[in-house]
């Protein structure tokens, strides 16, 4: 499935994303959602330089992370 299609489905499904790993360079989040009988696993890798003064939580709405979908 194309990345833009996944982004649209994330907005519709509204799954939660969970922080799975932190390094000195990145935060990694993962979420999953079902669409038409298929489960999709989506991961986002956020460079720490992109965070600025934003707040990233252990669990958050996956649609806020679509900019960094891998």
Backbone torsions as a table, in degrees:
resi	resn	phi	psi	omega
1	UNK	NA	140.0	-179.7
2	UNK	-69.6	149.3	-176.5
3	UNK	-58.3	-40.6	179.9
4	UNK	-65.3	-34.2	176.4
5	UNK	-66.0	-40.7	178.3
6	UNK	-62.7	-41.8	179.0
7	UNK	-60.4	-44.3	178.5
8	UNK	-62.5	-41.5	179.9
9	UNK	-67.2	-34.2	176.9
10	UNK	-62.0	-40.1	177.9
11	UNK	-64.5	-37.7	-179.1
12	UNK	-74.7	-44.1	-174.8
13	UNK	-77.6	-28.4	-178.7
14	UNK	51.1	51.0	178.0
15	UNK	-76.9	161.9	175.0
16	UNK	-86.9	149.0	173.8
17	UNK	-110.5	140.1	-179.0
18	UNK	-117.0	134.1	175.3
19	UNK	-66.8	124.5	-177.9
20	UNK	-112.5	-21.2	-176.3
21	UNK	-161.5	145.6	176.5
22	UNK	-132.1	132.6	173.8
23	UNK	-124.9	-177.9	179.4
24	UNK	-74.2	-7.4	-179.2
25	UNK	-115.8	-24.4	-171.1
26	UNK	-149.2	159.7	167.2
27	UNK	-111.4	137.3	176.4
28	UNK	-116.7	128.2	177.1
29	UNK	-118.1	152.5	176.8
30	UNK	-138.2	142.0	174.5
31	UNK	-142.2	160.9	175.3
32	UNK	-139.7	153.1	178.0
33	UNK	-154.7	156.9	178.8
34	UNK	-102.3	141.8	174.7
35	UNK	-147.6	119.3	179.0
36	UNK	51.2	44.9	175.2
37	UNK	82.3	1.9	178.7
38	UNK	-114.4	135.8	176.4
39	UNK	-95.4	127.7	179.1
40	UNK	-108.0	136.0	176.1
41	UNK	-108.5	122.9	-176.5
42	UNK	-120.7	132.4	177.1
43	UNK	-121.8	149.4	179.6
44	UNK	-129.7	134.5	179.9
45	UNK	-118.5	112.9	-173.9
46	UNK	-107.7	116.1	175.7
47	UNK	-65.4	138.2	-178.5
48	UNK	-60.6	-27.9	177.8
49	UNK	-65.3	-22.3	179.0
50	UNK	-82.9	-12.7	-173.4
51	UNK	-72.2	-42.1	-178.8
52	UNK	56.8	-127.1	179.8
53	UNK	-102.6	12.5	178.4
54	UNK	-70.9	158.9	178.6
55	UNK	-108.2	126.3	176.1
56	UNK	-116.3	129.8	-175.0
57	UNK	-108.6	166.4	178.3
58	UNK	-59.4	-44.4	175.4
59	UNK	-122.0	130.4	177.9
60	UNK	-152.6	167.7	-179.5
61	UNK	-67.3	126.7	-175.7
62	UNK	-62.6	-26.6	-178.2
63	UNK	-64.8	-20.8	178.0
64	UNK	-77.1	-9.3	-177.0
65	UNK	-109.6	7.7	-173.5
66	UNK	-64.0	-23.3	178.6
67	UNK	-60.4	-29.0	-173.7
68	UNK	-109.6	19.9	-179.6
69	UNK	-61.9	134.4	177.4
70	UNK	-89.7	NA	NA
